[in-house]
Amino acid sequence: MRDLNLTLVVLGGSVLLLGFFSAYIKNRSLLSMPLLALTLGILLGPSGLDVLDPAEWG
């Protein structure tokens, strides 16, 4: 249950952060929002900080 809660918090938090800063990012950055979301996913995944690891879920 801990993994599910952690996953929901991380996904919800990343959606909120990207949504909150989307106008700022869109005006200031050369990168698109999907590319930034992909980068965030790689950063939080097993290749990056190892916060989310789907192999441990089941």
KOLNU-670135 format. One record per atom (N, C-alpha, C, O, CB): residue number from 1; x, y, z; atom name. Coordinates in pm, 1 decimal, decimal comma. Glycine has a CB too. Example, Ala and Ser with C-alpha at 12.3 -4.5 7.8 and 13.67 -1.06 7.14 Angstrom:
BEGIN
1|1319,0|-569,0|780,0|N
1|1230,0|-450,0|780,0|CA
1|1320,0|-330,0|780,0|C
1|1423,6|-331,9|846,5|O
1|1130,8|-447,3|904,6|CB
2|1285,0|-225,0|708,0|N
2|1367,0|-106,0|714,0|CA
2|1290,0|3,0|787,0|C
2|1340,9|113,8|803,9|O
2|1408,4|-59,8|572,5|CB
This chain:
BEGIN
1|81,6|-119,0|0,0|N
1|0,0|0,0|0,0|CA
1|86,5|126,1|0,0|C
1|45,2|229,7|-52,0|O
1|-93,2|-0,6|120,0|CB
2|204,7|117,6|57,4|N
2|295,3|231,1|62,0|CA
2|334,7|274,2|-78,9|C
2|342,0|393,7|-107,5|O
2|419,8|196,8|144,1|CB
3|360,1|176,8|-167,4|N
3|399,5|208,9|-304,4|CA
3|287,2|278,8|-379,6|C
3|312,2|371,8|-456,3|O
3|440,8|82,5|-378,5|CB
4|164,8|234,7|-358,4|N
4|50,8|298,4|-424,2|CA
4|35,6|442,7|-378,0|C
4|15,1|532,4|-459,8|O
4|-78,2|219,9|-396,4|CB
5|45,5|465,2|-249,2|N
5|33,4|601,3|-195,8|CA
5|145,4|691,2|-247,5|C
5|121,1|806,0|-284,7|O
5|34,9|598,9|-42,4|CB
6|267,2|639,4|-249,7|N
6|380,5|716,4|-299,9|CA
6|361,4|749,8|-447,2|C
6|388,8|862,0|-489,8|O
6|511,5|639,4|-279,3|CB
7|314,9|653,3|-524,5|N
7|292,0|675,9|-667,0|CA
7|185,5|781,9|-689,6|C
7|203,1|870,7|-773,0|O
7|251,3|545,9|-735,6|CB
8|76,0|773,5|-616,4|N
8|-30,9|871,5|-632,1|CA
8|13,7|1011,7|-591,6|C
8|-24,2|1109,5|-656,1|O
8|-151,6|830,3|-550,1|CB
9|92,7|1022,3|-486,8|N
9|141,8|1153,1|-442,9|CA
9|237,6|1211,8|-545,7|C
9|228,9|1330,2|-578,2|O
9|211,4|1141,7|-306,1|CB
10|328,3|1130,5|-596,8|N
10|425,6|1180,3|-694,5|CA
10|356,8|1220,0|-824,8|C
10|386,8|1325,5|-880,7|O
10|533,2|1074,1|-721,9|CB
11|265,6|1137,3|-873,4|N
11|195,2|1170,3|-997,6|CA
11|107,9|1294,3|-980,9|C
11|108,1|1382,8|-1066,5|O
11|109,5|1051,9|-1043,0|CB
12|34,2|1300,4|-872,2|N
12|-49,2|1417,5|-847,0|CA
12|32,6|1544,0|-828,7|C
12|-3,4|1650,2|-879,6|O
12|-134,7|1394,7|-725,3|CB
13|141,5|1532,4|-756,7|N
13|228,0|1648,4|-735,5|CA
13|293,0|1697,6|-863,1|C
13|303,6|1818,2|-885,2|O
13|334,3|1615,3|-635,3|CB
14|336,7|1605,1|-947,3|N
14|398,9|1647,0|-1072,8|CA
14|296,9|1710,5|-1166,7|C
14|329,2|1806,8|-1236,2|O
14|465,9|1527,8|-1141,1|CB
15|174,1|1658,3|-1170,0|N
15|69,5|1720,1|-1252,3|CA
15|37,5|1859,9|-1200,0|C
15|21,9|1953,2|-1278,8|O
15|-58,4|1632,3|-1253,5|CB
16|27,6|1875,3|-1068,7|N
16|0,3|2007,4|-1011,7|CA
16|113,4|2106,2|-1038,5|C
16|88,3|2221,6|-1073,3|O
16|-22,9|1995,8|-861,9|CB
17|237,3|2061,6|-1022,5|N
17|350,4|2151,2|-1046,4|CA
17|359,7|2192,6|-1192,2|C
17|379,0|2310,4|-1222,4|O
17|479,9|2084,9|-1003,6|CB
18|345,9|2096,0|-1283,1|N
18|351,5|2130,8|-1424,8|CA
18|234,5|2220,4|-1464,1|C
18|250,6|2311,1|-1545,8|O
18|352,0|2004,1|-1510,8|CB
19|117,7|2196,0|-1406,9|N
19|2,8|2281,0|-1436,2|CA
19|17,0|2420,8|-1379,0|C
19|-21,1|2519,0|-1442,7|O
19|-122,4|2217,8|-1383,0|CB
20|71,7|2429,5|-1259,2|N
20|87,4|2558,9|-1193,5|CA
20|188,7|2647,1|-1266,3|C
20|168,2|2767,7|-1280,5|O
20|130,3|2539,2|-1048,6|CB
21|296,9|2586,8|-1311,9|N
21|402,9|2662,5|-1377,7|CA
21|396,2|2655,9|-1529,8|C
21|491,4|2696,1|-1596,5|O
21|536,4|2612,6|-1331,7|CB
22|286,4|2606,3|-1586,4|N
22|280,1|2585,6|-1731,3|CA
22|290,5|2716,3|-1810,0|C
22|359,7|2721,1|-1911,7|O
22|151,2|2514,8|-1767,5|CB
23|224,2|2820,2|-1765,6|N
23|231,5|2947,7|-1837,6|CA
23|373,0|3004,7|-1832,2|C
23|424,1|3054,8|-1932,4|O
23|131,1|3048,8|-1778,6|CB
24|435,3|2997,1|-1716,4|N
24|572,6|3046,2|-1702,8|CA
24|667,9|2965,0|-1789,3|C
24|753,3|3021,0|-1858,0|O
24|617,4|3041,2|-1556,0|CB
25|653,1|2832,9|-1785,9|N
25|740,7|2745,9|-1864,1|CA
25|718,0|2767,9|-2013,3|C
25|813,5|2770,9|-2090,9|O
25|717,2|2598,0|-1827,6|CB
26|593,0|2783,1|-2053,4|N
26|561,5|2801,1|-2195,3|CA
26|621,2|2931,3|-2249,2|C
26|667,5|2935,3|-2363,2|O
26|409,3|2800,1|-2216,6|CB
27|620,4|3036,2|-2169,3|N
27|671,9|3165,7|-2214,0|CA
27|823,9|3174,9|-2207,2|C
27|884,2|3247,9|-2285,9|O
27|611,6|3275,9|-2131,1|CB
28|885,7|3104,0|-2117,2|N
28|1029,4|3119,7|-2094,1|CA
28|1116,0|3007,6|-2151,9|C
28|1235,4|3028,0|-2174,0|O
28|1054,5|3129,1|-1947,9|CB
29|1059,5|2892,2|-2176,3|N
29|1139,6|2776,2|-2213,9|CA
29|1123,4|2743,6|-2361,7|C
29|1018,8|2769,1|-2421,5|O
29|1101,0|2655,3|-2129,0|CB
30|1226,8|2687,8|-2418,2|N
30|1220,8|2640,7|-2556,1|CA
30|1164,6|2499,0|-2564,1|C
30|1133,5|2450,4|-2672,8|O
30|1359,4|2645,6|-2619,5|CB
31|1151,6|2433,2|-2449,4|N
31|1103,6|2295,4|-2445,7|CA
31|951,8|2292,5|-2433,2|C
31|891,7|2380,7|-2371,7|O
31|1168,5|2218,4|-2329,3|CB
32|890,9|2190,6|-2491,9|N
32|745,6|2176,2|-2482,8|CA
32|708,0|2109,0|-2350,7|C
32|792,7|2049,5|-2284,2|O
32|691,0|2094,6|-2602,7|CB
33|581,3|2119,0|-2313,7|N
33|533,9|2057,6|-2189,5|CA
33|546,1|1905,0|-2191,5|C
33|586,9|1847,8|-2090,4|O
33|389,1|2097,0|-2164,4|CB
34|512,8|1835,9|-2301,5|N
34|531,7|1690,6|-2300,8|CA
34|677,9|1649,4|-2281,8|C
34|706,1|1549,2|-2216,1|O
34|479,3|1631,7|-2429,8|CB
35|769,9|1725,8|-2338,8|N
35|911,3|1694,7|-2321,3|CA
35|954,8|1716,8|-2176,6|C
35|1034,9|1639,9|-2123,5|O
35|996,6|1779,8|-2415,8|CB
36|903,2|1819,7|-2113,6|N
36|933,7|1842,4|-1972,0|CA
36|872,9|1733,7|-1883,8|C
36|935,0|1691,4|-1786,3|O
36|882,6|1979,9|-1928,0|CB
37|752,0|1687,9|-1917,1|N
37|689,4|1579,8|-1841,1|CA
37|768,3|1450,1|-1857,7|C
37|784,3|1374,7|-1761,7|O
37|543,5|1559,5|-1886,0|CB
38|817,4|1423,9|-1978,3|N
38|900,3|1305,5|-2001,5|CA
38|1029,7|1313,7|-1921,4|C
38|1073,2|1214,8|-1862,5|O
38|931,6|1290,0|-2151,2|CB
39|1090,3|1430,4|-1919,3|N
39|1212,4|1450,2|-1841,9|CA
39|1187,3|1429,0|-1693,2|C
39|1269,7|1368,7|-1624,4|O
39|1268,6|1590,1|-1866,1|CB
40|1075,3|1477,7|-1643,6|N
40|1039,8|1457,3|-1503,1|CA
40|1018,2|1309,2|-1473,4|C
40|1059,5|1260,4|-1368,3|O
40|913,6|1537,3|-1467,4|CB
41|953,8|1237,8|-1565,3|N
41|932,9|1094,5|-1547,8|CA
41|1062,7|1016,5|-1545,9|C
41|1078,8|924,4|-1465,8|O
41|844,5|1041,9|-1656,9|CB
42|1154,8|1052,2|-1632,7|N
42|1285,3|985,4|-1634,3|CA
42|1361,7|1017,2|-1506,9|C
42|1428,3|930,4|-1450,4|O
42|1367,4|1027,9|-1757,9|CB
43|1352,1|1141,0|-1462,0|N
43|1421,9|1181,8|-1340,0|CA
43|1370,0|1107,0|-1217,5|C
43|1448,8|1068,2|-1131,3|O
43|1407,4|1332,1|-1318,8|CB
44|1238,0|1086,2|-1208,5|N
44|1179,5|1019,0|-1092,6|CA
44|1179,3|867,2|-1105,6|C
44|1156,2|797,2|-1006,9|O
44|1038,7|1067,4|-1071,4|CB
45|1204,2|815,8|-1223,3|N
45|1199,2|671,6|-1248,2|CA
45|1322,6|598,3|-1199,6|C
45|1409,8|657,4|-1135,9|O
45|1180,9|645,8|-1394,4|CB
46|1330,0|467,8|-1230,3|N
46|1441,3|385,4|-1183,6|CA
46|1576,6|428,2|-1239,9|C
46|1679,6|401,0|-1178,2|O
46|1416,0|242,2|-1219,4|CB
47|1578,7|493,8|-1354,4|N
47|1705,6|539,2|-1412,0|CA
47|1757,7|665,4|-1344,6|C
47|1877,1|694,8|-1350,9|O
47|1689,4|564,1|-1560,6|CB
48|1668,7|739,6|-1280,3|N
48|1707,2|865,5|-1216,9|CA
48|1720,2|851,7|-1067,0|C
48|1812,2|787,1|-1016,9|O
48|1607,1|973,3|-1249,3|CB
49|1626,7|913,3|-995,5|N
49|1630,5|914,7|-849,3|CA
49|1571,8|789,4|-785,5|C
49|1581,9|771,3|-664,1|O
49|1557,0|1034,8|-798,4|CB
50|1511,2|703,8|-864,9|N
50|1452,8|577,0|-819,5|CA
50|1340,4|598,2|-717,7|C
50|1325,8|520,4|-623,5|O
50|1561,3|488,5|-758,5|CB
51|1261,9|703,1|-737,2|N
51|1145,7|726,4|-652,1|CA
51|1033,2|632,7|-692,5|C
51|965,3|575,9|-607,0|O
51|1099,6|873,5|-660,7|CB
52|1013,2|616,4|-823,3|N
52|909,6|527,5|-876,1|CA
52|975,8|411,9|-949,7|C
52|1050,2|433,4|-1045,4|O
52|812,3|604,3|-970,4|CB
53|949,0|289,5|-905,5|N
53|1002,9|170,8|-971,0|CA
53|890,1|70,9|-992,3|C
53|853,5|-0,4|-898,9|O
53|1118,0|107,5|-887,3|CB
54|833,6|63,9|-1113,4|N
54|720,7|-25,7|-1139,0|CA
54|753,5|-173,3|-1118,0|C
54|662,2|-253,1|-1096,8|O
54|671,8|-5,6|-1279,2|CB
55|879,1|-211,5|-1123,2|N
55|916,5|-351,8|-1102,8|CA
55|887,9|-397,3|-959,7|C
55|868,0|-516,4|-935,9|O
55|1064,9|-372,4|-1135,1|CB
56|885,4|-305,5|-865,6|N
56|860,3|-340,0|-725,3|CA
56|712,0|-345,8|-691,4|C
56|676,9|-386,5|-580,7|O
56|928,2|-240,1|-634,9|CB
57|624,3|-306,8|-782,6|N
57|482,6|-296,9|-752,4|CA
57|411,2|-430,0|-754,6|C
57|304,5|-441,6|-694,4|O
57|417,4|-204,9|-848,1|CB
58|463,1|-528,9|-819,3|N
58|385,9|-652,0|-826,4|CA
58|459,5|-767,2|-868,0|C
58|403,4|-876,3|-877,2|O
58|277,1|-637,9|-912,5|CB
